[in-house]
Amino acid sequence: MEVRSLLPAMLDAVRILRAERTVDAYIIQAPTITHEALEQIVAESGVPVPILPNDRGEGVAAADVTLSSSGTATLESAILGTPVVVMYRLSRATYLLGKRLVSLPHFSLVNIIAGHEVVPELIQEDVNGARIAEEVRKLVTPGRDEWVRNELEIIRGKLGTPGASRRAAEEIHKMVAG
C-alpha cells in the first residue's frame, strides 16, 4: 500500500526533473516488495526507471539524493551520507485523527535525531511530483548540499559505531548476571 501511495509521485518527480537535466534514477527493491509490483507501477507511470534488487546500501551511497518513505530507510541514507526527501501518506481519516492526538515537530527519524530539520519532510497532499522535484532541486543546490551532508555526518556520530545491538546485549547480560 505504501509503495502504491508514494512511488507514482516519486516517478512523476523524476519525469519533471528529467525535463530539466540529466537524471539517473533507479528504484531499490525492498525484500518485502515483489519486482512485478514495482514493474507494474513503473509501467503505469510511463517513466522508465530500472529496478535494482536490495543492494546492501551501494545504490544509496552512490546517489546524490534519495526519495524515501518515512522509516528506517531514511536512517540508512543518513548513515551513508546521502540527502533524502522523506515522504509519508496516511488515509485521510488516520491523518486527521493522528494530527489531533500527536504533535511532533518532525516525523522523519533523521530530523528527530538531529533535533531540527535537516532533510525535507513531505506529508499527505505535499507528496506530489512537483513538490518532490522542488525539494530535490534544493538538496542539490551548492552550499545547501554541503550543509545537509555535514548535518548527516553529525547524525551518524549520534547513532554510534556499528555493533550497537551487540553492545546493548552485552550490557544487559552484565546487569542480569550481576
N, C-alpha and C positions, 0 to 999 in steps of 0.2 A: 504494500500500500504506500509506504514512504517513497519508494522508487517511482511509482506511478504519479505520485503527488509532486515530486521535486524534479525528476530528470527531464521532463519536457521543457520546463522553464530554463534549466541549465543548457539544454541543447539550443534553445532559442537565443540565449546569450551568446553561445558560440557562433550562431548564424550572424548575429548583429556584429560581433567583433571581427568575424572573417570578412565582412563587407568593408572594414576599415583597415585591416592589417593582416599579416600572415599569422595564423593561429594553428598550432599543432595541438589539438585536443584529443584526449582519449578517455575512455571510461575504464576504471579499475573495478573488475568484477569481485564483489564480496563473496565469500564462500557460501553464504546463505541465499544468494540470488542466482537463478539459472541464466545461462548465456542466452537461451531462447527468449526469455522475458525481456532482457536488455535489447536484444536484436529487434524485437517487435516494437519497442518504444522508439528506438533509433530509426527504424523504417518508417514509422508513422510520422516522425518529425521531419523527415526529408533532409536531415543534416547528417552527412556521413561522418561517423566518428568510430574509430576502431575500439574494440573491446578487448582489454587485456585481463588475463586471469590474475587473481590475487598474487601480488608480486613481492611481498615482504618489504615494501617501502621504497623500492628503487624508483618506481614511477613518480611517487610523491616527492622524493628527494630531488629528482631531476626537473620537476615542474617549476615554473615561475610563480604560479598561483594555483591553488586547488579550490574546487567547489565541493562543499560537503554538507550533508545533513548534520544537525547538531548531535554530538555524541563523541565517542572515543576516537573516531577518525579525525576529529579536529585536533585532538592532542597528538596524534601521530604526525600531523602536519607541523604542529608547533615544535615537537621534538626534532623533526627533520629540518626545521628552519624555513619551512615553506609557508608564505602567507596564504590565508584561506578565507573564502567568503562562506559564512555559516548560515544555513537555512533551516527553517522549521515551519511545518504546516500541520495544523490540527483541524479536526472537524470544527465547524463554526460553534456548535454548542459547547464542545470541550474547551475551545479557546475562550469563549465568554465566561464560562464557569471558572476556568483557571485564572483568568485575569482578575476575577473578583476575590479569589482565595489566596493567590500567590502574588507577592510583589517583590520582584527581583530586578536589580538594575541591568543584569545581563543574563542570558541563557546559555551562552557557549562556555564550555569548560575553559577555553583559552582565556577569555575575558574575566571569568570568575577567579581563576588563579592569579591573573595579573592585578585584579582589583580595579581595573579601568578598561576602557575599550581599546583593544589593540587591533582586532580584526572586525570587519563589519558583520552585523547580525541582521538577517532579513527574516521577517515572520509574516505569515498569512499572505495578504494581498501584495506585500512587497516582494514576494518570491515570484518574480516575473523576469523575462529575458532582458528587458530594458534596464531594470534596476540592478540585476546581477552584472550586466555589462558595465554599467556605470561604476559599480564598486570594484570590478576588476581593473578598469582604467585607473582608478585612484591608487590601487595597490601596486601598479607597475610604474607609477609616476616617480621619476628620480627624486630622491630625498625621502619621499614617503616610504618607498620600498625599503630603503636602508633603515629607517626608523622602526618599521614593523619587524624587520629581521633582527635588529638589536633587542627589541622587546621580546621576541620569541626566544632569543638566547637567554634572557633573564628568566623567562618562564621555565625553560629547560633546566636551569640551575635550581629553581624552586622544587622541581619534581625529583631531583636527586639522581644519583647514578643508577645504572642498571642493577637489578638484583634486589630491589626494594621488597618484593614479596618474600624472598628468601630471608632477608634480614629481619623482617617483621616476624616471620615464623620462628626464627631463632630466638628473638627477644621473648616471644610468648612462651616458647619452650623453657627458657631460663626462669621466667616468672612462675610457671606451673611446677617446675622441678624444685623450685625453692632455692 
